[in-house]
Amino acid sequence: MTNISIEDVRSLARLSALHLDDDEAATLTHDIERIITYFGQLSELDTDGVEPTYYGMDLMNVSRDDEVVQDVNPERLTSLSEGGVVANQVKVPKVL
């Protein structure tokens, strides 16, 4: 079991810009030791023959082909603009 001192916890708290009182530092010392012990147990597991995974679910990206659908008349849209069409571009009011 790895020993974490209260000074280690206070140093981590200082780096994280956290203020801890004595009770909180003592509690976190115990919690961090338990977490490190748990990771030690995980490192003892035999993972030979286990394929690495990056995501727990078997999902696939579903995509479709882009299809141009012309259901709006471009001339009608450009006629609705205040500035009309200039040099084959729709002129719009200034934003700034």
Secondary structure, 3 states (H helix, E strand, C coil): CCCCCHHHHHHHHHHCCCCCCHHHHHHHHHHHHHHHHHHHHHHCCCCCCCCCCCCCCCCCCCCCCCCCCCCCCHHHHHHHCCCCEECCEECCCCCC
